[in-house]
Every structure is written in structure tokens, then in C-alpha cells.
Amino acid sequence: MFYQPPRTLGLLTGALLAAWGIGITIILGIFAFGRPFDIVTTVAYIGMAVSAGVSLVFLYWCYALATLSYALDRNGLVIHWGPLSQVVPLGAIERLVPGTSVGVPRVGGVSWLGYHVGRGFIDRIGEVLFYSTHQSEEQVLYVMTSERNYAISVSDPAAFAREIQVRQDLGPTATVTHHVERTLPALQGFWTDRRGMTLALLAAALGALVWLVVAWRYGSLPQSFELYFPPSQSSPLVELVGRSAVLELPRVASILLGFNLVLGVGLYLWDRAAAYAVFVAAALIQVGFIVAFLLATSDL
């Protein structure tokens, strides 16, 4: 048996949120394009990159919602959500509890109108994994098992309960255990790895800081000058025709940052520690660019 919860409201809400992010991206792009380089322009471009990233996240969540479904057979209940599948042994299901009996808690995770995927806690039940599209308590059905609890949304809970009972009476045809199946499991693990994500975001933030530092100093630089590094050197590192040549420094920093982030995510598939090392190196490289730029322009 295959069940799909009502998803129209959740998809519409998600699409509006994604469209809002795309709109912000376009507005910031129009504002920044053609402006002279300064701190305001830099902030606009950074905001454009952030809003574009947020839009992609909302679009991904919409994709996952579009695939949300529940498959039921004699061996188990499988909850599909995007590239993730929660496999629940049918024999482990002990009871089904309607949401009207125990209420619906606040869901931490992806949660907006008509879309709730994440964790919640109910005093009478405990921790619950939500994969539902409910708008009210009547649309929630709790699946209680021997190991963990789930919340789903089915149009006819009574018929769903009967289908489970029939299949439990027939017995399984194969041994099934509680587990999660993922497409590209190691890569998906990265998005839920707080340490890895923190290091990657730190490197990205420092990459943005490189541009902000250059923009902050850019207006005070002379139209042309000789650049020394270290500043104590008597011969110039490079002769600049105009101060716009300084922008090559943050451009190179951004290229190296992008390369290191892609390399780190790729390495995560094989070696988590190596990926962490690449992210740390990426962050240190950005710090190096900031320090080098400040030292080289300290006497200007």
C-alpha cells in the first residue's frame, strides 16, 4: 500500500518562501550591479549570495516534501522523504494514537504551514519524529514502536490501522530492523554534521570578511601606488596601475575558498578527519589573505 499526505499547502508555502529569497537575490543584484566598489556594494553582493543559498535550501525542502510518502507491506512501514527513507519493522509497531488524544507539540526542524519534518516531544509519548503535513491535531497519527515514535498524516487513520493489523496478522516475509536508508549516505551525513558544517560556514564567513576588509580600505587607497609585501621590503611586490588591481586579492581568495569547500565536501565521502582539515585550512587561508592585505596596505 502506498500513501501520500496532502502536500499542496506545504508546497505552496515553500514555493512562496523560495520565491521571496529569489526576489531578494534579484533586487540586491540589480542594486549592486554597476555600482562602484565600496562597502555597500560588497554587503549587497554578500547578501545576494546568502539569499540565493537560502532559496536553494527552500527549494530542496520543497522537493523533499513533494516526495513525502508512506509505503506499507507485510515487512514494515517505510517513510520516504527526499533522499531519506525511515524503515520501521511492522512487528515493532505497538499501537497507533490519534493526534486528538495527546495533542501536537512544537516541531523542531523543517516546520511551516502544511509541512512538519523534525523532532517533537510529548509528555505521554516521549520524543517523536514528525513526517507530516498536518494543519490540525485531527491530521496527525502517531505510530508507536518499541524503539521510537513517528508522526505521519494519512487521510483515513482507521483504514490505515486496519491495513497494518491485517499485515501484522499475516506475518513478515523477511527480517527488517529499524534503520535509515540514504542516497549518498556519507554526503548526507555532512549536512547533519554540526562540526563539519560549522567549519565550512566559518571558512565561508572568513571569505566574505576578506571582501569586507578590502572594501573598507579601498576608498582610502590612492588611485595608483606600489605595493610592498612585507612592508619593510625596499622593492615593490607589484606595481599597480590603479587601485582596482587590489581586487584580484579577494578574487583569488574566493577561488581558493570555493575549491577548498568543494574538496572538503568530496573528501567527506571517504575521510571525515581529512575533510575537517581541509575546512580548517580554507579558513586559515582566508585569514592569511586578510593579514597580508592589511600589512601590505598599512603605509598607504
N, C-alpha and C positions, 0 to 999 in steps of 0.2 A: 504494500500500500504506500502511496505517495501523497504527502500533504504539503500544501503551500499556504502560509498565513497571508492575510490581506496585507499588501505592501504599498498600495497606491499612495496613501497619505505620507508614509515614511519616505518614499522615493521623491514625492513632490517637495517635501520639506528639505530633503538633502540636496535636490537639484537647485532649489532656491538659494541655499547656503553656498553651494559651489558657484552659482551664478553671481552671487554677491562678491565672493572672492575674486572671480574673474573680472568683474566690473571694477573693483578696487585696483586690480593689476593694470587694467587698461587706462584708468584715469591717471594713475601715478606715472605710467609710461608716457602718456600724452603730455603730462606736466613736465616730466624730466627731459624728454627728447628735445634736442636743440638748445637747451639752456647751457650757459657757460658752466664749467665745472666749479662747484663750490660745495659747501657742507650741506646745503638744502637739496641740491641735485643728488648728492650721494645718498642722503637719507631717503629720498624718493625712490632711487633705484633699489636700495636695500629693502624698503617696504614693498616694492613691486615683487622682488624675489620671494619675500616671506608670504605675501598674499597668494602668489602663484603656487607655492608649496602647500599652503592651507587648502587651496582649491583642489589640488590633486588628491589630498587626503580625503576630502569630502566626496570626490568622485569615486575613489576606491571604496569608501564605505557604502556608497550607493550601489556600486557593483556587487559588493558582498550581500547587501540587502536583497538585491534582485535574485540572488541565488539561494536565499534562505529557504530551506525546505526540510521536511522530516520524512525519512524512509523507514518503513516498518515491515519486518518479516519475522519468521519464527526464531531467528537467532538474536535479533536486537533491534534497537531503535538508533538510527543514525541521523544526527542533526548536521546538515550541511550549511556552512556559512562561508562564502567566498572560497579560498583555498584550504579551509579548515573543515574537518569533519569530526564531530564528537560521537564516538561509538559507545552505546550503552547496552550491555547484555540484557536481553529481555527477562531472563530469570532473576536479575538483580532488582527489577522494578517491584517494589513492595506495595505501593499504593499511589493513587492519583488524588490530588487535593485541588479543588477549585479555588481560584483566587478570592472569591467572595467569602471563603471560610477563614482565611488567615490574613487577608489584605495583601497589598503590593508595596514593597519598600522602595526607597530611592535606589536607582541602579547606577553604579559607578562604572564608567566605560563609555561606549558609544550610546548616547541616550538623547533622543529628541522625539518630537511628536510622531507617534506611529513607528518608532524604531528604538529597541532597547536590547543591547547586547553588552553584557558585563556581569558584574557581581553585585548581589544584594544580600541583606541579612534580615531574617525574620526570627523573632524570639522563639516561636513554637516549632520552627523547622530548622533553623541554622542558616549556614551560607547557601546561596542559591546562584547557579549560573543561568543567566537570562539569555534566551534566544527567542525573543518575542516581538510582536508588533502591536501590543495592546495599547488601548486608549482608556480602558477602564478595567476594574477588577474582574468583570464578567468574561473578559477575553484572555485571562491568564489561567493556565493549567499547570500545576506543579507536579513534576514527575519525581517521586521519592524513590531512591535506590539505597542499597546497602552501603555505598561508598560516598556518593554525592547527590545533590539535588539539582534539578533543572526546571526552568520555567519556559513554557512554549505557548504558542497561540494556535488553536485549532477551532474551526467553525462549529464543530459538534463534539464537545468533550465526552458526552455519554457514548456516542458511536465509537469514538477513538478508544475509550476504555474497554468497550466490548471487543474490539479488534485485538487489543492487547491480551485480554483474557482468553480469547479463542486460541491465539498463537502460543500462549503460555501452556494451555492445556495440551496442545499438540506436541510440545517439546521442541528443543533445538535440533538442528541438523548438523551443527558444528559448534566447537567451543569458541566462545567470544569473551573477551575481557574488556574492562574499561580502558580505553586508550583514545588518543587523539591522533588523527592522520592529517598530514600536511603536505602540500605541494612545495618542493624545495624546502624541506624542514629546517635545515641549518640557516638559510636566508631568512625564513620567517622568524626563527629564533632570535635573530639580530634585532628585529623591530621590538621585541619584548625584553631585550637585554638592557636593563637600565644603565649598566656601566658602559657598555658599548655605545649606546645612544648618547649618553652624557659626554663621552669623549669626542664623538663625531660632531655633536652640536657645539661643543666647546671650540673645536677646530674651526667650524663654520663661523662662529661668533667672532673669533680672532681674525678670520679672513675679512669679515665685514669691518672690524676695527682698523685693519690696515688701510682700507679706503677712507675711513673717517679721519684717521690721523693725517693722511696725505691731504685730504680736503681741508682740514683745519689749518695746515701750514701753507697750503697752496696760494692763498690770497696774499700772503705776506712775502712770498718769494719774488725776487727781481725777475724781470722779463727774460734775462739771459744771465748765466753765471757758469763758473767752473765748479764741478762737483768733486770734492776730495773725500776719499774714504780709505783709512781713518782720517779724521780731520787734520791730524798732525802731519800728514804726507805733504811734501812740497810740490809734487807733480799731480795734476788733476787726474782723477779716475776716468772722467769722460768730459769732454767739452759739450755743453748743451747750447744749442742754437736758441731754444726757447724753453720756458719752464714747463711747457706741455709734455716735454720728453720725460719729466719726472713720473708721469702717469704710467710709464712702462713698468715701473716697480710694482705697483699694486696689481697690474695686469698679469705679470709673471707670477706674483704671489697667488693670485686666484687660479691660474692654470695649474700650478703645483698643488694647490688645495684640492681642486677637483680631481686631479689624478690620484692623489693620496686617498681621498674618500672612496673613490671607485675601487682602488686597490684594496683598501681595508675591508670593504663590504665583500669583495671577492674572496679575500683570504679567510674571511669568517666561515666560509663553507668548509674549510679544511682545518684551520687552526685559530681558535679564538684568541689565544695569547698573542699570536703574530698580528692579528687584526688590531688588538689594543695597542700594540707597539707602533703600528703604522699611524693610528689616530693620534697618539701622543707626539710622534714625530711631526705629523702635519701641523699640530698646534704649535710646537716649538719653532717650526719653520716660519710660521706667521709672526710669532714673537720676534724672531730674528730679523724679519723684514722691517718690523716697526722700529726696533732698536737701531738697525742700520740706517734707516731713513732719518731718524731723529739726530743721530750722530753726524751724518753727512751734511745735514742742513742746519746744524746748530749755530754756525757762524754766519749764516746768511740773513 
